[in-house]
Each structure stands twice: as C-alpha cells, then as structure tokens.
Amino acid sequence: MAASTHTVTNQAPPLIGYDVFSADRVLAEAVGRHVAPDLLDEVRGELAALGRAAGSAQLQEWGALANENPPTLRTHDRYGHRVDEVDFHPAWHRLLGKGVSAGLTAAWARPAGHVRRAAAFLVWTQVEAGNGCPLSMTHAAVPALRTDPALAAEWEPRLTSMIYDRELRPARLKAGALFGMGMTEKQGGSDVRANTTSARPLAEDGAYELTGHKWFCSAPMSDGFLVLAQVPSSAGPGGLTCFLVPRVLEDGTRNVFRIQRLKDKLGNRSNASAEVEFDGTWARRVGEEGRGVRTIIEMVAATRLDCVLGSAGLMRQAVAQAVHHCSHREAFGGRLADKPLMRNVLADLALESEAATVLALRLAAAYDDGGEQERAFLRIAVPAAKYWVTKRCAPVAVEAAECLGGNGYVEESGMPRLVRESPLNSIWEGAGNIQALDVLRVLQREPRALNACLEEVGLARGADHRLDGAIKNLLTELADLDGIEARARRLVERLALVLQGSLLVRYAPPEVADAFCASRLGGDWGAAFGTLPHTLDLASLVERARPVS
C-alpha cells in the first residue's frame, strides 16, 4: 500500500441534497408574485418537491448518465426489418418520466399552469437539459392542434397527461403521448417557405401522403410530429401546410418515418436529433392549406419561451455552482467569495441570471392571463427575450466555469456540460437574426404589440433616471426607420434590457435594481463580467444568489 502523501482540504463539497427551487430566491419570489394567493401554497409545495428531487444525488447522477450514454439508432431489427428506433439509456427514461409526472406538459390544463410549469422547467433544466426538448415540444403542440377542434379533442388529453408511456403503439391505446416537430430542411433552414417536402391529398378527408425529408427532427421516438410540407396548388389552395405525422398508425403498423442518422451535436448529448425521410408517409392536415406557418406559429412561440426558460435555468445553475464553490474555497488568506474582485464577478453573474429569470416568469404570467393586451405583449416580448437571454447564457456559463479554476474545466464538475449546452437555445427555434427580424415584423405590422410593451416598461417610469434615459433612447431608435434591418440586433438588445430593467426596478431589492440600471442601462460597465462599479452593494447580490434552502 502506498504511503499517504497528503490530506485533501479546501475543496468545496458537491452541491447536492438541496431544494433547487426554494434555494433560488429570485424564482421563488417570481412565483409568489404571479400566482394567485389561493393557489400559492399548492404551487410552492409542488415546486419545492420537484426542487428537492432535482437537487438530490440520485437525479444528478441520472443527468450525468444520460449525457455520458447518448442515444443510438437502430434502423433494422435482427431479421432485417426496418424499425427506425432510437435506444436511450434508462436514466433518460427515468428523467423524462419524472418531467411528465411533474406537469411539464400539462400547463394548458391547470390553473396558473404556465407560471408553475415555467418555474418547474427552469428547475428541471438544471438536472438535465436534453429531456427538456420533448417536454417543450409536447407542451407547445397544443395551441397548434387547437386550430382543428377535432384534432385537439383527440390529442390534447394525451399531450397534457402526467403519465409517461414510452412504448410505440397507436395513440388511442396510450394514457399519455409526446410530440416532436419537423420544420427545417437541408436547402432552407429557417427559411421554411423554401421547403420541398410535398403532400399529396388522399381520398380520406384531411389525409395526405408526404414525400421528402427533415434535416432536424429532435425526439424522434415521440408519438406524433407537427411538420410542414407543400401542397400542390392543382389540388386546392395549395402552399405550405402544417401536418400531424403519427409514428404508429391506427391499425398498429408503423408509419413511414425513416431515420437516416442522429446528429453528433456539441451539447444536448442525451437528446436524439435526427435526419428523417418521408416516402409515402401518412399525415393529417392541421389547419387550412397554405397557412402552415400561421398554424404552427403559436407552437414556435411557446418553444421560444422555453428557450428563454432553459437558458435562465442553465445560467442559474452555473451561477449557483460558482457561488457555492467560492463560498467554500479559500485562497490568499480568506474565502474567495469575500475577495473584492471575485465578489464583483459573482455579483455580475448573479445580476445577469436574476434579470433572465424575472423576464422569463413575466412572460409565462402573460400566457396565464391570456387577455388581448398580454397576447400583444407576448408577440414582441418573446422574440426579444429569446434573442437576448439566450445570447447571455454562453458567456455566463464560461465565466462561471472560470470561477472554479481548473476544477471547472474538468468533466466531473458538471461545468463543461453547462458550457456545451449554453449556445443551444440561441440557435434552436430561430437563431439571433431570425428573432431580431421577427421583432421588426411585429413593429411594422402590429402597432398594438409595441404599445403593450411600452405600457409594460412605463409602469416603472420615474423610479430610476437611468431606466428613464434608456426608455427615451429606445423611443429614439424606434422613431428612426433608416437602415432599421441593419440595426435590428441593437434595437432588440435595447428593448430586452429595458424590459428587464423595468421589471427589476419594480420587483427586485433596491441593490439589484441599482446595479442593473448602473451597468446595463447607465453604461458604467466593462466588456467582461466583474466590471460593476465598486461602490455598489455587491455582497448583497452574491448572498442573494447563494443556493441555500
């Protein structure tokens, strides 16, 4: 036996065995703000139970296992029959089942459903982000299906069920079902009107046969998929149309859904993203012919909000890990978290995370409200938030990993997984330019949406002179239409920052609002994290972010 050479000291303990929800003061406050008092105890209890599960050693291990053992494709069985199945590690199924049973696909069927689901999604992302994909698409499919009342009546109870049934069989035999989505193709990407997948009408009313492909189709073992395909004008109105493609047909036979290969992705390793081909694939039309984008747009909006929530969750976990490490690690005669420069870095990261969470939960509350004013607000606020919050995720994750030093560059810390995942939500469901251009379209076509957004930020007017100045500058930008497309990113960034600032001024502690307005709106900030004005109450920001239940 080798002699002992040293004693291990001054290493932070693992961040496990805690309540991920209750330890997040910002998230808990947002839930308290947006949930009616008569429901609040129920919702808090539900989220705390999920938070304790998310922070447990067992579920953290499941998340690691799901990522260390990515899915594999089986195109044929042992006899040569085409099966097109994807095999997942058991940890994936356990996590997905837990997510479904926690109501992550049930928002449309529950009171305060969107806020409670948003908070749960933000918590759940911190365990394992990959299974958020099928949970998100299943949740988001509901408004698209509602364009066809008969389809909604058939499928919505399955999609909002809190029962996970992983078997591929006819949907009528299942207590719960999951949905995926297939929009983009090789030649078009985000330009879905360039899609070439064709749909030929069949004798059965509303039934079609699809021929073509999808370049990105995540969660390919789902029970159904919403896809876009071109209907020839000779057969009717024609044009790009939305369709429901079931994996298994009513008679129990497999629909033609040929999985060509799985993508080898930077992150999101636990989740399967596939290239699929349709060759005589049976499909049911959803909505009217030629109105596919309009039919599926509400699904896209819901998944974009989940991108915001997912990024907010990743940022929160990165910041929690950084603050936890620095609260236990000592260097140069004291705790790292107490060192002025490290405190500035941690406070800056915490500020970014809080702003993301507060905005994400405000958007979820607008879904619960459902009024015309709130719907108008969402049409501009969702793409703006999706643009900005998802772009902040990667630099936050990288800086947080650096707070752990060399330990943060080692897989066992979990930080590399967060870093690899961090760019994803900025790319999926329309990358940054797409979001910025969507905001411009809304500004040009729906003046009510801008008015709703300005009324929202106006609620904080007069509370902070830096916020007032930022609102004035935003209005100046909006009044100048010269070269507006080239300025779209600049405009949308300012819009998102003003939204975040207005919410923090109204709801956050004064030291948080002061720091945000000074740095993000007042310009007293550098290009890297850790450049907040030293006169701010940075210690309070760090303490607020510390993950202590």
C-alpha positions as CSV (number, residue, x, y, z in Angstrom):
1,M,0.0,0.0,0.0
2,A,1.3,3.4,-1.0
3,A,2.1,5.8,1.9
4,S,-0.3,8.7,2.4
5,T,1.2,11.8,0.7
6,H,-1.4,14.5,1.8
7,T,-4.8,15.2,3.2
8,V,-7.5,16.6,1.0
9,T,-8.5,20.0,2.2
10,N,-10.0,23.2,0.9
11,Q,-12.2,21.6,-1.7
12,A,-15.8,22.7,-2.0
13,P,-18.4,19.9,-1.2
14,P,-20.6,18.9,-4.1
15,L,-23.8,21.0,-4.5
16,I,-26.3,18.2,-3.9
17,G,-29.0,17.4,-1.3
18,Y,-30.7,20.8,-1.6
19,D,-34.0,22.2,-2.9
20,V,-33.2,23.8,-6.3
21,F,-36.5,25.8,-6.3
22,S,-36.5,27.1,-2.7
23,A,-32.8,27.9,-2.8
24,D,-33.4,30.2,-5.7
25,R,-34.8,33.3,-4.1
26,V,-35.4,35.1,-7.4
27,L,-37.5,32.2,-8.8
28,A,-39.5,31.7,-5.6
29,E,-40.3,35.5,-5.4
30,A,-41.4,35.5,-9.0
31,V,-43.8,32.5,-8.4
32,G,-45.2,34.3,-5.3
33,R,-45.7,37.4,-7.5
34,H,-47.5,35.8,-10.4
35,V,-49.6,33.0,-8.7
36,A,-52.9,33.8,-7.1
37,P,-52.9,33.7,-3.3
38,D,-55.4,30.9,-3.1
39,L,-53.1,28.6,-5.2
40,L,-49.8,29.7,-3.9
41,D,-49.3,27.1,-1.1
42,E,-50.2,24.3,-3.6
43,V,-47.8,25.6,-6.2
44,R,-45.0,26.2,-3.8
45,G,-45.3,22.8,-2.3
46,E,-45.3,21.2,-5.8
47,L,-42.3,23.1,-6.9
48,A,-40.4,22.5,-3.6
49,A,-40.9,18.8,-4.0
50,L,-39.6,18.9,-7.6
51,G,-36.7,21.1,-6.3
52,R,-35.7,18.6,-3.7
53,A,-35.8,15.8,-6.3
54,A,-33.7,18.0,-8.8
55,G,-31.1,18.6,-6.1
56,S,-30.8,15.0,-5.0
57,A,-27.7,13.0,-5.6
58,Q,-29.7,10.3,-7.4
59,L,-31.2,12.6,-10.1
60,Q,-27.9,14.4,-10.5
61,E,-26.4,11.0,-11.3
62,W,-29.2,10.3,-13.8
63,G,-28.5,13.5,-15.6
64,A,-24.8,12.6,-15.8
65,L,-25.5,9.1,-17.0
66,A,-28.0,10.3,-19.7
67,N,-25.3,12.5,-21.1
68,E,-22.4,10.0,-20.8
69,N,-24.5,7.4,-22.7
70,P,-26.0,9.2,-25.7
71,P,-28.9,7.6,-27.7
72,T,-28.1,5.1,-30.5
73,L,-30.0,4.5,-33.7
74,R,-31.3,1.0,-34.8
75,T,-32.6,1.2,-38.3
76,H,-33.3,-2.6,-38.6
77,D,-34.1,-5.5,-36.3
78,R,-32.1,-8.7,-36.3
79,Y,-34.2,-10.1,-39.2
80,G,-33.6,-7.2,-41.5
81,H,-37.0,-5.4,-40.9
82,R,-36.9,-1.7,-40.9
83,V,-37.7,-0.4,-37.4
84,D,-36.2,3.1,-37.2
85,E,-35.9,3.2,-33.4
86,V,-33.7,5.1,-31.1
87,D,-32.4,3.5,-27.9
88,F,-31.9,5.6,-24.8
89,H,-30.1,4.9,-21.5
90,P,-32.5,4.0,-18.7
91,A,-31.6,7.3,-17.0
92,W,-33.2,9.2,-19.9
93,H,-36.5,7.5,-19.4
94,R,-36.5,8.0,-15.7
95,L,-35.8,11.7,-16.1
96,L,-38.4,12.1,-18.9
97,G,-41.0,10.2,-16.8
98,K,-40.3,12.4,-13.9
99,G,-40.7,15.5,-16.0
100,V,-44.0,14.4,-17.4
101,S,-45.3,13.5,-14.0
102,A,-44.3,16.9,-12.7
103,G,-46.6,18.6,-15.1
104,L,-44.1,19.9,-17.6
105,T,-46.5,19.1,-20.5
106,A,-49.7,20.0,-18.6
107,A,-49.7,23.8,-18.4
108,W,-52.8,24.2,-20.7
109,A,-54.9,22.1,-18.4
110,R,-54.1,23.6,-14.9
111,P,-54.8,26.8,-13.1
112,A,-51.7,29.1,-13.1
113,G,-50.4,26.4,-15.4
114,H,-47.9,28.4,-17.3
115,V,-46.2,30.0,-14.3
116,R,-46.0,26.8,-12.4
117,R,-44.7,25.0,-15.4
118,A,-42.2,27.7,-16.3
119,A,-40.7,27.6,-12.8
120,A,-40.6,23.8,-12.9
121,F,-39.0,23.8,-16.4
122,L,-36.3,26.2,-15.1
123,V,-35.7,23.9,-12.2
124,W,-35.7,20.8,-14.3
125,T,-33.2,22.2,-16.8
126,Q,-30.7,22.3,-14.0
127,V,-30.8,18.5,-13.7
128,E,-30.6,17.6,-17.4
129,A,-31.4,19.9,-20.3
130,G,-31.7,17.4,-23.0
131,N,-35.1,15.9,-21.9
132,G,-36.5,19.4,-22.0
133,C,-36.7,19.1,-25.8
134,P,-39.6,16.5,-25.9
135,L,-41.2,18.1,-22.9
136,S,-41.1,21.5,-24.6
137,M,-42.4,20.4,-28.0
138,T,-45.2,18.3,-26.4
139,H,-46.3,21.4,-24.4
140,A,-46.0,23.7,-27.4
141,A,-48.0,21.5,-29.8
142,V,-51.3,22.2,-28.0
143,P,-52.0,25.7,-29.4
144,A,-51.3,24.5,-33.0
145,L,-53.6,21.5,-32.6
146,R,-56.4,23.8,-31.3
147,T,-56.7,25.3,-34.8
148,D,-58.5,22.0,-35.6
149,P,-61.0,21.3,-32.8
150,A,-61.4,17.6,-33.7
151,L,-57.7,17.0,-33.6
152,A,-57.4,18.9,-30.3
153,A,-60.2,16.9,-28.7
154,E,-58.4,13.7,-29.7
155,W,-54.8,14.6,-28.9
156,E,-54.8,17.3,-26.2
157,P,-55.8,15.0,-23.3
158,R,-52.8,12.7,-24.2
159,L,-50.3,15.6,-24.5
160,T,-51.3,17.2,-21.2
161,S,-51.4,13.9,-19.4
162,M,-49.0,13.4,-16.5
163,I,-48.3,9.8,-17.5
164,Y,-45.2,8.8,-19.4
165,D,-45.7,5.9,-21.8
166,R,-42.5,5.2,-23.8
167,E,-43.9,2.4,-26.0
168,L,-44.6,2.9,-29.7
169,R,-48.2,1.9,-30.3
170,P,-51.4,3.5,-31.5
171,A,-52.0,6.7,-29.6
172,R,-55.6,5.7,-28.8
173,L,-54.1,2.9,-26.6
174,K,-51.9,5.3,-24.6
175,A,-52.6,7.2,-21.4
176,G,-50.0,9.8,-22.4
177,A,-48.2,10.9,-25.6
178,L,-45.2,13.0,-26.6
179,F,-44.9,15.2,-29.7
180,G,-42.0,16.4,-31.8
181,M,-41.6,18.9,-34.6
182,G,-40.0,18.9,-38.1
183,M,-39.8,22.2,-39.9
184,T,-36.3,22.7,-41.4
185,E,-34.8,21.1,-44.5
186,K,-31.3,20.9,-46.0
187,Q,-31.9,23.6,-48.6
188,G,-33.8,26.2,-46.5
189,G,-33.0,26.0,-42.8
190,S,-35.0,28.8,-41.1
191,D,-36.5,29.8,-44.5
192,V,-39.2,27.2,-44.2
193,R,-41.1,28.6,-47.3
194,A,-38.2,27.1,-49.3
195,N,-39.3,23.6,-48.1
196,T,-39.7,21.0,-50.8
197,T,-41.4,18.1,-48.9
198,S,-44.6,17.5,-50.8
199,A,-48.1,16.5,-49.6
200,R,-50.5,14.6,-51.9
201,P,-54.1,14.6,-50.9
202,L,-55.7,11.1,-50.3
203,A,-59.3,10.1,-50.6
204,E,-59.9,10.3,-46.9
205,D,-60.9,13.9,-45.9
206,G,-57.9,15.7,-44.4
207,A,-55.4,12.9,-45.1
208,Y,-52.3,13.3,-47.2
209,E,-49.2,11.4,-48.2
210,L,-45.9,13.0,-47.6
211,T,-42.6,12.7,-49.6
212,G,-39.5,14.5,-48.6
213,H,-37.2,15.0,-45.6
214,K,-36.5,16.9,-42.5
215,W,-32.9,18.0,-41.7
216,F,-33.5,18.4,-37.9
217,C,-36.1,16.4,-36.1
218,S,-35.5,16.1,-32.4
219,A,-37.0,13.5,-30.1
220,P,-37.7,11.0,-33.0
221,M,-39.3,8.4,-30.7
222,S,-42.2,10.7,-30.0
223,D,-45.8,9.6,-30.8
224,G,-46.5,12.3,-33.3
225,F,-44.9,15.2,-35.1
226,L,-46.0,18.5,-36.5
227,V,-44.3,19.1,-39.8
228,L,-44.5,21.5,-42.8
229,A,-45.0,20.4,-46.4
230,Q,-46.0,21.9,-49.7
231,V,-49.4,21.0,-51.1
232,P,-49.6,21.4,-54.9
233,S,-52.0,24.2,-56.0
234,S,-53.6,21.9,-58.5
235,A,-55.1,20.0,-55.6
236,G,-56.7,23.1,-54.0
237,P,-55.4,26.3,-52.4
238,G,-52.0,24.7,-52.1
239,G,-48.9,26.1,-50.4
240,L,-47.0,25.4,-47.2
241,T,-49.3,23.5,-44.9
242,C,-49.0,22.0,-41.4
243,F,-49.5,18.3,-40.8
244,L,-49.6,15.8,-38.0
245,V,-47.5,12.7,-38.6
246,P,-48.1,9.8,-36.2
247,R,-45.3,7.4,-35.6
248,V,-47.8,4.5,-35.4
249,L,-50.9,4.2,-37.4
250,E,-54.4,3.3,-36.1
251,D,-54.1,-0.3,-37.2
252,G,-50.8,-0.7,-35.3
253,T,-48.5,-0.6,-38.3
254,R,-45.5,1.8,-38.3
255,N,-45.8,4.9,-40.4
256,V,-43.0,5.5,-42.9
257,F,-40.6,7.5,-40.8
258,R,-37.1,6.7,-41.9
259,I,-34.4,7.9,-39.5
260,Q,-31.3,8.3,-41.6
261,R,-28.9,9.2,-38.8
262,L,-28.6,11.0,-35.5
263,K,-26.8,14.3,-35.3
264,D,-23.4,14.4,-33.5
265,K,-24.0,17.6,-31.5
266,L,-21.8,19.9,-29.4
267,G,-24.1,19.6,-26.4
268,N,-27.6,18.3,-25.6
269,R,-26.0,14.9,-25.9
270,S,-28.7,12.9,-24.1
271,N,-31.4,14.0,-26.6
272,A,-31.6,12.5,-30.1
273,S,-31.8,14.9,-33.0
274,A,-32.4,13.1,-36.3
275,E,-32.5,13.4,-40.0
276,V,-35.7,11.8,-41.3
277,E,-37.2,10.9,-44.6
278,F,-40.8,10.6,-45.6
279,D,-41.7,8.2,-48.5
280,G,-45.5,7.7,-48.7
281,T,-45.9,8.8,-45.1
282,W,-49.4,9.2,-43.9
283,A,-50.3,12.6,-42.4
284,R,-53.3,14.5,-41.2
285,R,-53.7,18.2,-42.2
286,V,-53.7,20.7,-39.3
287,G,-55.4,24.0,-40.1
288,E,-56.0,25.3,-43.6
289,E,-54.0,24.5,-46.7
290,G,-51.4,27.2,-47.4
291,R,-51.4,28.5,-43.9
292,G,-48.8,26.3,-42.3
293,V,-46.7,29.0,-40.8
294,R,-49.7,30.7,-39.3
295,T,-50.9,27.4,-37.9
296,I,-47.6,26.4,-36.3
297,I,-46.5,29.9,-35.2
298,E,-48.1,29.6,-31.7
299,M,-46.1,26.3,-31.2
300,V,-43.0,28.1,-32.2
301,A,-43.7,31.0,-29.8
302,A,-44.2,28.5,-26.9
303,T,-40.9,26.7,-27.7
304,R,-39.1,30.1,-27.9
305,L,-40.3,30.9,-24.4
306,D,-38.9,27.5,-23.3
307,C,-35.6,28.6,-24.9
308,V,-35.7,31.6,-22.6
309,L,-36.6,29.4,-19.6
310,G,-33.9,26.9,-20.5
311,S,-31.2,29.5,-20.7
312,A,-32.4,31.1,-17.5
313,G,-32.1,27.6,-15.9
314,L,-28.7,27.0,-17.2
315,M,-27.5,30.4,-16.0
316,R,-29.0,29.9,-12.6
317,Q,-27.2,26.5,-12.2
318,A,-23.9,28.0,-13.5
319,V,-24.1,30.9,-11.0
320,A,-25.2,28.6,-8.2
321,Q,-22.2,26.4,-8.7
322,A,-19.8,29.3,-8.9
323,V,-21.2,31.0,-5.8
324,H,-21.2,27.7,-3.9
325,H,-17.6,26.9,-4.9
326,C,-16.3,30.4,-4.0
327,S,-18.2,30.3,-0.7
328,H,-16.3,27.2,0.4
329,R,-12.9,27.7,-1.3
330,E,-10.2,29.7,0.5
331,A,-7.3,31.5,-1.2
332,F,-4.8,34.2,-0.2
333,G,-6.0,34.3,3.4
334,G,-9.8,34.2,3.0
335,R,-12.9,32.9,1.3
336,L,-12.9,33.5,-2.5
337,A,-16.4,34.9,-2.3
338,D,-15.2,37.7,0.0
339,K,-12.3,38.8,-2.2
340,P,-13.4,42.1,-3.8
341,L,-12.6,41.2,-7.4
342,M,-14.2,37.7,-7.2
343,R,-17.2,39.3,-5.4
344,N,-17.6,41.6,-8.4
345,V,-17.5,38.7,-10.8
346,L,-20.1,36.7,-8.9
347,A,-22.4,39.7,-8.4
348,D,-22.3,40.5,-12.1
349,L,-23.1,36.9,-13.0
350,A,-25.9,36.8,-10.4
351,L,-27.3,40.0,-11.9
352,E,-27.5,38.5,-15.3
353,S,-29.2,35.4,-14.0
354,E,-31.8,37.3,-12.0
355,A,-32.7,39.5,-14.9
356,A,-33.2,36.4,-17.1
357,T,-35.4,34.7,-14.5
358,V,-37.6,37.7,-13.8
359,L,-38.3,38.3,-17.5
360,A,-39.0,34.6,-18.3
361,L,-41.5,34.3,-15.5
362,R,-43.2,37.6,-16.5
363,L,-43.7,36.1,-20.0
364,A,-45.2,32.9,-18.5
365,A,-47.6,35.0,-16.5
366,A,-48.8,36.7,-19.7
367,Y,-49.7,33.3,-21.1
368,D,-51.7,32.6,-17.9
369,D,-53.5,35.9,-18.2
370,G,-54.5,35.3,-21.9
371,G,-56.0,38.7,-22.4
372,E,-55.7,40.6,-25.6
373,Q,-53.2,43.1,-24.1
374,E,-51.0,40.3,-22.8
375,R,-51.1,38.4,-26.1
376,A,-50.0,41.6,-27.9
377,F,-47.2,42.0,-25.3
378,L,-46.0,38.4,-25.9
379,R,-45.8,38.9,-29.7
380,I,-42.9,41.3,-29.3
381,A,-41.5,40.4,-25.9
382,V,-41.0,36.7,-26.6
383,P,-38.7,37.1,-29.7
384,A,-36.9,40.0,-27.9
385,A,-36.3,37.9,-24.8
386,K,-35.4,34.8,-26.9
387,Y,-32.8,36.9,-28.7
388,W,-31.2,38.5,-25.7
389,V,-31.5,36.0,-22.8
390,T,-30.3,33.0,-24.8
391,K,-27.3,35.0,-26.1
392,R,-26.3,35.8,-22.5
393,C,-26.2,32.2,-21.5
394,A,-22.9,31.2,-23.1
395,P,-20.7,34.0,-21.6
396,V,-22.3,33.4,-18.2
397,A,-21.6,29.6,-18.3
398,V,-18.0,30.2,-19.4
399,E,-17.3,32.8,-16.7
400,A,-18.9,30.7,-14.0
401,A,-16.7,27.8,-15.0
402,E,-13.7,30.0,-14.7
403,C,-14.7,30.8,-11.1
404,L,-13.9,27.2,-10.3
405,G,-10.5,27.5,-11.8
406,G,-9.1,24.3,-13.3
407,N,-11.8,22.3,-11.4
408,G,-14.3,23.9,-13.7
409,Y,-12.6,22.6,-16.8
410,V,-12.9,19.0,-15.6
411,E,-16.0,17.0,-16.6
412,E,-16.7,15.8,-13.1
413,S,-17.5,19.3,-12.0
414,G,-20.5,19.4,-14.4
415,M,-19.4,22.8,-15.7
416,P,-18.3,21.6,-19.1
417,R,-21.7,20.1,-19.7
418,L,-23.3,23.5,-18.9
419,V,-20.8,25.3,-21.3
420,R,-21.6,22.9,-24.1
421,E,-25.3,23.3,-23.6
422,S,-25.2,27.1,-23.3
423,P,-25.3,28.1,-27.0
424,L,-28.1,25.8,-27.9
425,N,-31.2,27.9,-27.1
426,S,-29.8,30.8,-29.1
427,I,-29.6,28.6,-32.2
428,W,-32.7,26.4,-31.9
429,E,-36.2,27.7,-32.8
430,G,-34.7,30.5,-34.8
431,A,-31.2,32.0,-34.3
432,G,-30.5,35.5,-33.3
433,N,-31.1,37.2,-36.7
434,I,-34.4,35.4,-37.0
435,Q,-35.6,36.7,-33.6
436,A,-34.4,40.3,-34.4
437,L,-36.2,40.2,-37.8
438,D,-39.4,38.9,-36.1
439,V,-39.4,41.8,-33.7
440,L,-39.1,44.2,-36.7
441,R,-42.1,42.4,-38.4
442,V,-44.2,42.9,-35.3
443,L,-43.2,46.5,-35.1
444,Q,-44.2,47.1,-38.7
445,R,-47.5,45.0,-38.7
446,E,-48.8,45.2,-35.1
447,P,-48.6,48.6,-33.5
448,R,-50.6,47.3,-30.6
449,A,-47.8,45.0,-29.6
450,L,-45.4,47.9,-29.3
451,N,-47.9,49.8,-27.3
452,A,-48.4,46.9,-24.9
453,C,-44.6,46.6,-24.5
454,L,-44.2,50.4,-23.8
455,E,-47.1,50.3,-21.3
456,E,-45.3,47.5,-19.5
457,V,-42.0,49.4,-19.2
458,G,-43.9,52.6,-18.5
459,L,-45.0,51.1,-15.2
460,A,-41.5,51.7,-13.9
461,R,-41.1,55.1,-15.4
462,G,-39.8,57.7,-12.9
463,A,-38.3,55.2,-10.5
464,D,-34.8,55.4,-11.9
465,H,-33.3,58.1,-14.1
466,R,-31.1,55.6,-15.9
467,L,-34.1,53.5,-16.8
468,D,-35.9,56.6,-17.9
469,G,-33.0,57.5,-20.1
470,A,-32.9,54.1,-21.7
471,I,-36.6,54.2,-22.5
472,K,-36.0,57.6,-24.1
473,N,-33.2,56.2,-26.2
474,L,-35.3,53.2,-27.2
475,L,-38.0,55.5,-28.4
476,T,-35.5,57.5,-30.5
477,E,-34.3,54.2,-32.1
478,L,-37.9,53.2,-32.9
479,A,-38.6,56.6,-34.5
480,D,-35.7,56.3,-36.9
481,L,-36.5,53.7,-39.6
482,D,-33.4,54.4,-41.7
483,G,-31.4,51.2,-42.0
484,I,-33.6,49.5,-39.5
485,E,-32.8,46.0,-40.6
486,A,-29.0,46.5,-40.1
487,R,-29.8,48.0,-36.7
488,A,-32.2,45.2,-35.7
489,R,-29.9,43.5,-33.2
490,R,-29.0,46.8,-31.5
491,L,-32.7,47.7,-31.2
492,V,-33.8,44.3,-29.9
493,E,-31.0,44.3,-27.3
494,R,-32.1,47.7,-26.0
495,L,-35.7,46.6,-25.9
496,A,-34.9,43.4,-23.9
497,L,-32.6,45.4,-21.5
498,V,-35.3,48.0,-20.9
499,L,-37.9,45.2,-20.2
500,Q,-35.5,43.6,-17.7
501,G,-34.7,46.9,-16.1
502,S,-38.3,47.9,-15.7
503,L,-39.1,44.6,-14.0
504,L,-36.1,44.7,-11.6
505,V,-36.9,48.3,-10.7
506,R,-40.5,47.3,-9.8
507,Y,-39.8,43.9,-8.1
508,A,-36.2,43.4,-7.1
509,P,-34.4,44.6,-4.0
510,P,-33.0,48.2,-4.4
511,E,-29.4,47.0,-4.6
512,V,-30.2,44.7,-7.5
513,A,-32.1,47.3,-9.5
514,D,-29.4,49.8,-8.8
515,A,-26.7,47.5,-10.1
516,F,-28.6,46.6,-13.2
517,C,-29.5,50.2,-14.1
518,A,-26.0,51.4,-13.4
519,S,-24.3,48.7,-15.6
520,R,-26.7,47.6,-18.2
521,L,-28.6,50.8,-18.8
522,G,-26.3,53.6,-17.4
523,G,-23.2,52.4,-19.2
524,D,-21.0,52.0,-16.1
525,W,-19.8,48.6,-17.1
526,G,-17.0,46.9,-19.0
527,A,-17.0,44.3,-21.7
528,A,-16.4,41.4,-19.3
529,F,-18.1,40.2,-16.2
530,G,-16.7,41.5,-13.0
531,T,-16.7,45.2,-14.1
532,L,-19.5,46.5,-12.0
533,P,-19.0,49.8,-10.2
534,H,-17.2,49.0,-6.9
535,T,-19.5,51.4,-5.0
536,L,-22.5,49.1,-5.4
537,D,-23.7,46.7,-2.7
538,L,-22.0,43.6,-4.4
539,A,-22.0,41.5,-1.2
540,S,-25.8,41.5,-1.1
541,L,-26.1,40.4,-4.7
542,V,-23.8,37.5,-4.1
543,E,-25.6,36.4,-0.9
544,R,-28.9,36.6,-2.7
545,A,-27.6,34.2,-5.3
546,R,-26.2,31.7,-2.8
547,P,-28.0,28.3,-3.1
548,V,-29.1,27.8,0.5
549,S,-32.6,26.3,1.2
